[in-house]
Amino acid sequence: MSLYLVSFAEHGGYRCQCRIRAAAGADHITLAVQKIWGAQCYWSWVSGSDTDGRVYQRVGEEPTPDDIPHTGWATVQLKPARRRPRSD
């Protein structure tokens, strides 16, 4: 499994990121959203964009139009990460 850095930069300045270790075929963005904001949250893409979207919090079991926006519009970036050096 490879290590990835997933960054969310909200339009307006707020930025959040995390490291994810996952297999090549995994949905890295979903894993990062759930790691940062919780299992009830998901990423929704802006129509026609492959970098912009928004995090929503589910009200029920499945995503619905009543779900609560958890972030403003944001740009997501996924890139390979290196392990942090260990301090002895």
Backbone as a printed PyTorch tensor [residue, N CA C, xyz], in Angstrom:
tensor([[[  0.8350,  -1.1770,   0.0000],
         [  0.0000,   0.0000,   0.0000],
         [  0.8810,   1.2420,   0.0000]],

        [[  0.4590,   2.2120,  -0.7610],
         [  1.2180,   3.4530,  -0.9000],
         [  0.6890,   4.5280,   0.0360]],

        [[  1.5290,   5.5110,   0.2970],
         [  1.1730,   6.6380,   1.1550],
         [  0.8590,   7.8400,   0.2710]],

        [[ -0.2790,   8.4960,   0.5370],
         [ -0.7170,   9.6560,  -0.2410],
         [ -1.0070,  10.8230,   0.6820]],

        [[ -0.8100,  12.0290,   0.1670],
         [ -1.1880,  13.2470,   0.8590],
         [ -2.4040,  13.8140,   0.1430]],

        [[ -3.5010,  13.9710,   0.8770],
         [ -4.7310,  14.5130,   0.3030],
         [ -4.9630,  15.8770,   0.9520]],

        [[ -5.0760,  16.9300,   0.1100],
         [ -5.2590,  18.3000,   0.5930],
         [ -6.5840,  18.8530,   0.0930]],

        [[ -7.2710,  19.5530,   0.9830],
         [ -8.5130,  20.2520,   0.6470],
         [ -8.2720,  21.7330,   0.9100]],

        [[ -8.3510,  22.5660,  -0.1310],
         [ -8.1550,  24.0050,   0.0140],
         [ -9.4820,  24.6820,  -0.2860]],

        [[-10.1280,  25.1710,   0.7680],
         [-11.4190,  25.8240,   0.6170],
         [-11.2390,  27.1750,  -0.0640]],

        [[-12.1490,  27.5140,  -0.9680],
         [-12.0840,  28.8060,  -1.6520],
         [-12.3350,  29.8860,  -0.6090]],

        [[-11.3130,  30.6330,  -0.2950],
         [-11.4090,  31.6330,   0.7620],
         [-10.3030,  31.4770,   1.7780]],

        [[ -9.5070,  30.4110,   1.6770],
         [ -8.3230,  30.3380,   2.5150],
         [ -8.1320,  29.1240,   3.3940]],

        [[ -9.1990,  28.5100,   3.9390],
         [ -9.0330,  27.3890,   4.8580],
         [ -8.4360,  26.1980,   4.1260]],

        [[ -7.4810,  25.5170,   4.7540],
         [ -6.8360,  24.3570,   4.1420],
         [ -6.7060,  23.2400,   5.1710]],

        [[ -6.9870,  22.0300,   4.7200],
         [ -6.8930,  20.8620,   5.5880],
         [ -6.2580,  19.7400,   4.7830]],

        [[ -5.4230,  18.9280,   5.4200],
         [ -4.8060,  17.8140,   4.7060],
         [ -4.5720,  16.6500,   5.6410]],

        [[ -4.4110,  15.4800,   5.0380],
         [ -4.0880,  14.2910,   5.8210],
         [ -3.3220,  13.3080,   4.9520]],

        [[ -2.6790,  12.3770,   5.6050],
         [ -1.9660,  11.3020,   4.9210],
         [ -2.8290,  10.0530,   4.9760]],

        [[ -2.8830,   9.3700,   3.8400],
         [ -3.6860,   8.1450,   3.7240],
         [ -2.7990,   7.0380,   3.1790]],

        [[ -2.8340,   5.8970,   3.8060],
         [ -2.1570,   4.7170,   3.2690],
         [ -3.2510,   3.8080,   2.7410]],

        [[ -3.2420,   3.6070,   1.4180],
         [ -4.3070,   2.8130,   0.7990],
         [ -3.7860,   2.1440,  -0.4670]],

        [[ -4.4880,   1.1080,  -0.8910],
         [ -4.1450,   0.3930,  -2.1140],
         [ -4.4020,   1.2920,  -3.3230]],

        [[ -3.8040,   0.9450,  -4.4410],
         [ -3.8920,   1.7630,  -5.6560],
         [ -5.3320,   1.9620,  -6.1250]],

        [[ -6.2140,   0.9930,  -5.9810],
         [ -7.5790,   1.1040,  -6.4710],
         [ -8.5630,   1.7260,  -5.4930]],

        [[ -8.0910,   2.1510,  -4.3290],
         [ -8.9840,   2.6930,  -3.2920],
         [ -9.4710,   4.0920,  -3.6640]],

        [[-10.5670,   4.5070,  -3.0460],
         [-11.0940,   5.8630,  -3.2230],
         [-10.4420,   6.7480,  -2.1570]],

        [[ -9.3040,   7.3280,  -2.5080],
         [ -8.4910,   8.0760,  -1.5530],
         [ -9.2020,   9.3090,  -1.0080]],

        [[ -9.9820,   9.9710,  -1.8440],
         [-10.6640,  11.1870,  -1.4060],
         [-11.7310,  10.8490,  -0.3670]],

        [[-12.5010,   9.7970,  -0.6020],
         [-13.5050,   9.3650,   0.3820],
         [-12.8460,   8.9870,   1.6960]],

        [[-11.7540,   8.2540,   1.6400],
         [-11.0380,   7.8740,   2.8620],
         [-10.5450,   9.1000,   3.6180]],

        [[-10.0180,  10.0930,   2.8940],
         [ -9.5250,  11.3180,   3.5420],
         [-10.6640,  12.1160,   4.1630]],

        [[-11.7840,  12.2540,   3.4450],
         [-12.9400,  12.9880,   3.9780],
         [-13.4150,  12.3370,   5.2740]],

        [[-13.5300,  11.0180,   5.2810],
         [-14.0150,  10.3240,   6.4740],
         [-13.0010,  10.3740,   7.6070]],

        [[-11.7170,  10.4010,   7.2920],
         [-10.6910,  10.5110,   8.3360],
         [-10.7280,  11.8960,   8.9890]],

        [[-10.9270,  12.9480,   8.1800],
         [-10.9020,  14.3200,   8.6990],
         [-12.2350,  14.7110,   9.3400]],

        [[-13.3590,  14.4680,   8.6400],
         [-14.6540,  14.9880,   9.0760],
         [-15.5990,  13.9290,   9.6580]],

        [[-15.2600,  12.6530,   9.5660],
         [-16.0940,  11.6150,  10.1540],
         [-16.7620,  10.7300,   9.1060]],

        [[-17.2010,   9.5600,   9.5510],
         [-17.7580,   8.5440,   8.6520],
         [-19.0580,   8.9690,   7.9860]],

        [[-19.7760,   9.9190,   8.5660],
         [-21.0520,  10.3600,   8.0050],
         [-20.8730,  11.3860,   6.8880]],

        [[-19.6370,  11.7770,   6.5700],
         [-19.3780,  12.8070,   5.5610],
         [-18.9190,  12.1940,   4.2410]],

        [[-19.1740,  12.9280,   3.1580],
         [-18.7760,  12.4720,   1.8270],
         [-18.4280,  13.6580,   0.9530]],

        [[-17.7120,  13.3980,  -0.1400],
         [-17.2780,  14.4120,  -1.0920],
         [-18.2290,  14.4200,  -2.2740]],

        [[-18.6490,  15.5920,  -2.6970],
         [-19.5040,  15.7480,  -3.8710],
         [-18.7870,  16.6560,  -4.8640]],

        [[-18.5890,  16.1760,  -6.0880],
         [-17.8800,  16.9280,  -7.1120],
         [-18.7430,  18.0310,  -7.6940]],

        [[-18.1130,  19.1500,  -8.0680],
         [-18.7690,  20.1990,  -8.8390],
         [-18.9440,  19.6400, -10.2410]],

        [[-20.1110,  19.8270, -10.8080],
         [-20.4000,  19.3220, -12.1470],
         [-19.3690,  19.8400, -13.1520]],

        [[-18.7400,  18.9200, -13.8720],
         [-17.7630,  19.2720, -14.8950],
         [-16.3550,  19.5190, -14.3930]],

        [[-16.1050,  19.3600, -13.1040],
         [-14.7730,  19.6080, -12.5440],
         [-14.1510,  18.3020, -12.0690]],

        [[-12.8370,  18.2070, -12.2020],
         [-12.1440,  17.0490, -11.6490],
         [-11.2680,  17.4240, -10.4610]],

        [[-11.4200,  18.6740,  -9.9610],
         [-10.6550,  19.1060,  -8.7880],
         [-11.4960,  19.7800,  -7.7110]],

        [[-12.6770,  20.2810,  -8.0520],
         [-13.4740,  21.0550,  -7.0920],
         [-14.7070,  20.3040,  -6.6150]],

        [[-15.0660,  20.5580,  -5.3690],
         [-16.2480,  19.9350,  -4.7920],
         [-16.5260,  20.4860,  -3.4130]],

        [[-17.2850,  19.7070,  -2.6520],
         [-17.7060,  20.1380,  -1.3190],
         [-17.9280,  18.9160,  -0.4510]],

        [[-17.6540,  19.0510,   0.8480],
         [-17.9120,  17.9780,   1.8060],
         [-19.3040,  18.1900,   2.3960]],

        [[-20.0970,  17.1310,   2.3940],
         [-21.4380,  17.1530,   2.9810],
         [-21.5140,  16.1490,   4.1170]],

        [[-22.3890,  16.4200,   5.0650],
         [-22.6810,  15.4870,   6.1570],
         [-24.0560,  14.8930,   5.9130]],

        [[-24.1100,  13.5510,   5.8370],
         [-25.3790,  12.8670,   5.5990],
         [-26.3340,  13.0520,   6.7700]],

        [[-27.6190,  13.2610,   6.4320],
         [-28.6590,  13.3500,   7.4470],
         [-29.1720,  11.9560,   7.7720]],

        [[-29.3000,  11.1020,   6.7410],
         [-29.7630,   9.7250,   6.9190],
         [-28.6820,   8.7400,   6.5330]],

        [[-29.1080,   7.5690,   6.0970],
         [-28.1600,   6.5190,   5.7210],
         [-27.5200,   6.7700,   4.3560]],

        [[-28.2750,   7.3260,   3.4190],
         [-27.8010,   7.5710,   2.0600],
         [-27.7360,   9.0730,   1.7930]],

        [[-26.8670,   9.5110,   0.8620],
         [-26.8370,  10.9300,   0.4990],
         [-28.1790,  11.3950,  -0.0740]],

        [[-28.6490,  12.5620,   0.3710],
         [-29.9040,  13.1410,  -0.1050],
         [-29.7190,  14.6470,  -0.2960]],

        [[-30.6670,  15.3250,  -0.9610],
         [-30.5740,  16.7850,  -1.1080],
         [-30.6680,  17.5410,   0.2220]],

        [[-31.1310,  16.8800,   1.2820],
         [-31.2450,  17.5190,   2.5960],
         [-29.9450,  17.4880,   3.3960]],

        [[-28.8930,  16.8640,   2.8460],
         [-27.6260,  16.7690,   3.5620],
         [-27.0380,  18.1530,   3.8200]],

        [[-26.2790,  18.2650,   4.8880],
         [-25.7610,  19.5420,   5.3650],
         [-24.3650,  19.7950,   4.7820]],

        [[-24.1550,  20.9500,   4.1050],
         [-22.8000,  21.2740,   3.6350],
         [-21.8700,  21.4300,   4.8360]],

        [[-20.7730,  20.7010,   4.8230],
         [-19.8260,  20.7380,   5.9350],
         [-18.6650,  21.6820,   5.6520]],

        [[-18.4180,  21.9610,   4.3570],
         [-17.3800,  22.9070,   3.9530],
         [-17.9400,  23.7950,   2.8520]],

        [[-17.2130,  24.8470,   2.5510],
         [-17.5160,  25.6280,   1.3560],
         [-16.9340,  24.9000,   0.1550]],

        [[-17.0100,  25.5330,  -1.0200],
         [-16.4080,  24.9230,  -2.1980],
         [-14.9120,  24.8260,  -1.9860]],

        [[-14.3370,  23.6980,  -2.3690],
         [-12.9160,  23.4530,  -2.1260],
         [-12.2920,  22.7520,  -3.3220]],

        [[-10.9840,  22.8720,  -3.4100],
         [-10.1970,  22.1640,  -4.4090],
         [ -9.4510,  21.0490,  -3.7010]],

        [[ -9.5130,  19.8520,  -4.2680],
         [ -8.8330,  18.7090,  -3.6710],
         [ -7.6040,  18.3640,  -4.5040]],

        [[ -6.5380,  17.9660,  -3.8090],
         [ -5.3120,  17.5560,  -4.4840],
         [ -4.8340,  16.2520,  -3.8440]],

        [[ -4.4820,  15.2970,  -4.6850],
         [ -3.9830,  14.0000,  -4.2430],
         [ -2.6060,  13.8050,  -4.8370]],

        [[ -1.6190,  13.5370,  -3.9700],
         [ -0.2740,  13.2930,  -4.4840],
         [  0.4410,  12.2800,  -3.5980]],

        [[  1.4220,  11.5840,  -4.1530],
         [  2.1930,  10.6370,  -3.3500],
         [  2.9130,  11.3670,  -2.2150]],

        [[  3.0290,  10.7020,  -1.0950],
         [  3.6980,  11.3050,   0.0700],
         [  4.8800,  10.4460,   0.4860]],

        [[  5.7830,  11.0660,   1.1990],
         [  6.9230,  10.3430,   1.7580],
         [  6.7080,  10.1850,   3.2470]],

        [[  7.2690,   9.1310,   3.7730],
         [  7.2000,   8.9440,   5.2270],
         [  7.9900,  10.0310,   5.9180]],

        [[  7.5060,  10.4300,   7.0790],
         [  8.2410,  11.4050,   7.8760],
         [  9.4630,  10.7280,   8.4800]],

        [[ 10.5770,  11.4300,   8.5690],
         [ 11.7500,  10.8290,   9.2010],
         [ 11.4610,  10.5780,  10.6930]],

        [[ 11.9470,   9.4800,  11.1660],
         [ 11.7690,   9.1460,  12.5940],
         [ 12.8240,   9.8770,  13.4190]],

        [[ 12.3800,  10.4130,  14.5340],
         [ 13.3340,  11.0520,  15.4380],
         [ 13.6740,  10.0720,  16.5500]],

        [[ 14.9310,   9.9130,  16.7710],
         [ 15.3880,   8.9510,  17.8010],
         [ 15.6610,   9.6150,  19.1130]]])
